[in-house]
Amino acid sequence: MLTTKRLTLRAPREDDLHAMFAVYSNSNAMKYWFTPPHEDISVTKKLLDGRISHWSHTPTNFQIELDGSFIGNAGNFSKTNSGRCWCQIIGAKAMCAKRLRQSFRICGK
């Protein structure tokens, strides 16, 4: 888990389902995504299950929290779309924080 003053980047959890569906079923939020909005929560559940499974061996797709609530995600999702990120300003900021911390760890600080 990584935290900044405003954001937390963490592993996906089962209790993210309803908050994720609120985002993934919203046509404005999905406007630039590579799939259409989710019409049924079962689609979001399948996505979340995949992220939880993926996290267990490759923790590269972070759930983003603001004030304890899921607001999005950032990272590499799978081998098939490894270059795609949900890069809203807040997601980009979160990933910058992660990379900055990695840089300090590599430099031994």
N, C-alpha and C positions, 0 to 999 in steps of 0.2 A: 504494500500500500504506500502511495506517495501522497503527501498533502502540501498544499500551499496555503496562503492566508484565506483563500476563498474556496478552493476546490480540493476534492479528494479523488484520486485515481485508485481504483481497486478492482479486485476480481469480480466477475459476474456472480450473482446469487439468485436463487429461486424467487426470493421476494421482490426482485426487480420486474417481474412479469407485467403487472398492471401499469406501472409507470412507463415501461418500454412500449407497451401497446398504445398508450396515450400518444407517444411520440410517433411510432411507426404507423399508426392509423391516420395521422394528420397529414393531409395533402400538402400543406405549406411546408411542413418539416421534411417531407419526402420529395419535394420538388426536384432536387438535384441528385437524388439517390439513384442507385442502379436498379431498383425494383419499384413497382407501384406501391402505394400505401396498403398496409395490411387490412383486409376486410374482416378477418376473423382472428381472434386471440390465439387460436391454435397455430397460426403461421408464426406469430411472435414467440410462442412457446417453443416451437421447433428451433428457431433462431437462438433463443436463450439457452436451450439445452446444448446446442452445438458450441456456443461460447463457453459454457461451463466445462464441457468435455475438452475443448481445445486448451483452455486455461491450465488444466491439470498437467499437460506436458509441454505447452508452449505459451507462457503468459505474456502475450503481446497485444491483447485487445482489452483495453481498460474501460470499465464503466466509470463515468464521471458523475460525481455528486456535488451539489451546491446546497449548503445548509441541510445536509443529511438526506436530500432527495435526488434521485436519478434524473439527470438532465441530458444525457447523451453518452457517447462512447468515442474512443479514438484509438487507433492502432492498426495493426495488420490483422485482418479478419481470417484469411485463409490463403492457401497457396494459389487459388484461382483468382483472387482479387487482392493480392498482397500490396498493391500500390494504392488501393483506395482507402481513404480515411474520411471520416466525417470531420471535415475541417471547418467547423464554424469557428468564429473568433475564440470562443471559450475553449473549444477542443484544441485548437492550435496552441493556445496559451498553456493548456495542460500538458501537451506533448513537449513544449519547450521546457517546462519545469522538469519533466522526466529526463530529457536529454542533458540539461544542465547538471542535474544531480549525478547522472552517469559519468559526465565529463570530470566532475570533481573526484568521484570514486576512482576513476582510471588514473587521475593525476596523483592519487594518494592523499587527497585533502579531506 
